[in-house]
Amino acid sequence: MSDAPLWTALADPHRRAIVALLLERPRPVGEIVEACGLSQPSTSKHLRVLRDAGLVRVRQDAQRRVYALDPAPIAALDAWLAPYRELWNHSLDRLGRRLDEASEDTPHPTPKD
């Protein structure tokens, strides 16, 4: 399966906001609508994209549909990002060492009495 639907789903800021909400806890559609400030039809469309991408699951609770984050695709994204995170950490560590060295080489003003 291609990762394209996953990336497409997360490209939209409204869908990322929904994912962030669901990270806290599962929520019924009405709560998501209220928290995001979108119309119910618009929220439903975003939730459908997230569901189709495998990022969220839905369960029926009486008359309500409750959405929850599915951690599997997030774990796959995390695994994909791991080498890039390592690259950034390595680069930031080098930058930190350089800044420390530059700070040691720079004379510091002494406080005046």
ZICOR-V749586 format. One record per residue. RES is the residue in three letters. SS is DSSP state (h for helix, s for strand, l for the rest). OMEGA is omega in degrees with one decimal (NA if undefined). BURIAL is 1 if it has 9 or more other C-alpha atoms within 8 Angstrom, else 0. Layout:
# ZICOR-V749586
res:RES ss:SS omega:OMEGA burial:BURIAL
res:RES ss:SS omega:OMEGA burial:BURIAL
This chain:
# ZICOR-V749586
res:MET ss:l omega:179.8 burial:0
res:SER ss:l omega:175.6 burial:0
res:ASP ss:l omega:-176.2 burial:0
res:ALA ss:h omega:179.3 burial:0
res:PRO ss:h omega:178.8 burial:1
res:LEU ss:h omega:179.7 burial:1
res:TRP ss:h omega:178.3 burial:0
res:THR ss:h omega:-180.0 burial:0
res:ALA ss:h omega:-177.0 burial:1
res:LEU ss:h omega:-179.6 burial:1
res:ALA ss:h omega:-176.3 burial:0
res:ASP ss:l omega:-178.2 burial:0
res:PRO ss:h omega:177.7 burial:0
res:HIS ss:h omega:179.6 burial:0
res:ARG ss:h omega:175.6 burial:1
res:ARG ss:h omega:177.4 burial:1
res:ALA ss:h omega:177.6 burial:1
res:ILE ss:h omega:178.0 burial:1
res:VAL ss:h omega:179.0 burial:1
res:ALA ss:h omega:176.8 burial:0
res:LEU ss:h omega:-177.7 burial:1
res:LEU ss:h omega:175.4 burial:1
res:LEU ss:h omega:179.2 burial:1
res:GLU ss:h omega:-178.5 burial:0
res:ARG ss:l omega:173.6 burial:0
res:PRO ss:l omega:-176.8 burial:1
res:ARG ss:s omega:172.0 burial:1
res:PRO ss:s omega:-177.5 burial:1
res:VAL ss:h omega:-178.2 burial:1
res:GLY ss:h omega:178.0 burial:0
res:GLU ss:h omega:179.5 burial:0
res:ILE ss:h omega:177.8 burial:1
res:VAL ss:h omega:-177.5 burial:1
res:GLU ss:h omega:-176.8 burial:0
res:ALA ss:h omega:-176.9 burial:0
res:CYS ss:h omega:-179.6 burial:1
res:GLY ss:l omega:178.3 burial:0
res:LEU ss:l omega:174.1 burial:0
res:SER ss:l omega:178.9 burial:0
res:GLN ss:h omega:178.5 burial:1
res:PRO ss:h omega:179.4 burial:0
res:SER ss:h omega:178.6 burial:0
res:THR ss:h omega:179.5 burial:1
res:SER ss:h omega:177.9 burial:1
res:LYS ss:h omega:178.3 burial:0
res:HIS ss:h omega:178.9 burial:1
res:LEU ss:h omega:177.9 burial:1
res:ARG ss:h omega:178.5 burial:0
res:VAL ss:h omega:179.0 burial:1
res:LEU ss:h omega:178.7 burial:1
res:ARG ss:h omega:179.7 burial:1
res:ASP ss:h omega:178.4 burial:0
res:ALA ss:l omega:178.8 burial:1
res:GLY ss:l omega:-177.3 burial:1
res:LEU ss:l omega:179.5 burial:1
res:VAL ss:s omega:173.3 burial:1
res:ARG ss:s omega:179.0 burial:1
res:VAL ss:s omega:173.3 burial:1
res:ARG ss:s omega:178.6 burial:0
res:GLN ss:s omega:176.7 burial:0
res:ASP ss:s omega:-172.7 burial:0
res:ALA ss:l omega:-179.0 burial:0
res:GLN ss:l omega:-175.1 burial:0
res:ARG ss:s omega:171.4 burial:0
res:ARG ss:s omega:-177.6 burial:1
res:VAL ss:s omega:-178.6 burial:1
res:TYR ss:s omega:178.3 burial:1
res:ALA ss:s omega:177.5 burial:1
res:LEU ss:s omega:173.5 burial:1
res:ASP ss:l omega:-173.9 burial:1
res:PRO ss:h omega:-175.4 burial:0
res:ALA ss:h omega:179.4 burial:0
res:PRO ss:h omega:178.3 burial:1
res:ILE ss:h omega:177.4 burial:1
res:ALA ss:h omega:177.2 burial:0
res:ALA ss:h omega:176.3 burial:0
res:LEU ss:h omega:179.6 burial:0
res:ASP ss:h omega:178.1 burial:0
res:ALA ss:h omega:179.2 burial:0
res:TRP ss:h omega:-177.8 burial:0
res:LEU ss:h omega:-174.3 burial:0
res:ALA ss:h omega:-179.4 burial:0
res:PRO ss:h omega:178.9 burial:0
res:TYR ss:h omega:176.8 burial:0
res:ARG ss:h omega:178.2 burial:0
res:GLU ss:h omega:177.4 burial:0
res:LEU ss:h omega:179.6 burial:0
res:TRP ss:h omega:179.4 burial:0
res:ASN ss:h omega:178.9 burial:0
res:HIS ss:h omega:-179.9 burial:0
res:SER ss:h omega:179.4 burial:0
res:LEU ss:h omega:175.7 burial:0
res:ASP ss:h omega:178.2 burial:0
res:ARG ss:h omega:178.1 burial:0
res:LEU ss:h omega:178.2 burial:0
res:GLY ss:h omega:177.7 burial:0
res:ARG ss:h omega:178.5 burial:0
res:ARG ss:h omega:179.2 burial:0
res:LEU ss:h omega:176.4 burial:0
res:ASP ss:h omega:179.2 burial:0
res:GLU ss:h omega:-179.5 burial:0
res:ALA ss:h omega:179.2 burial:0
res:SER ss:h omega:178.5 burial:0
res:GLU ss:h omega:-178.2 burial:0
res:ASP ss:h omega:-177.1 burial:0
res:THR ss:l omega:177.1 burial:0
res:PRO ss:l omega:178.8 burial:0
res:HIS ss:l omega:178.8 burial:0
res:PRO ss:l omega:177.3 burial:0
res:THR ss:l omega:-179.8 burial:0
res:PRO ss:l omega:178.8 burial:0
res:LYS ss:l omega:179.0 burial:0
res:ASP ss:l omega:NA burial:0
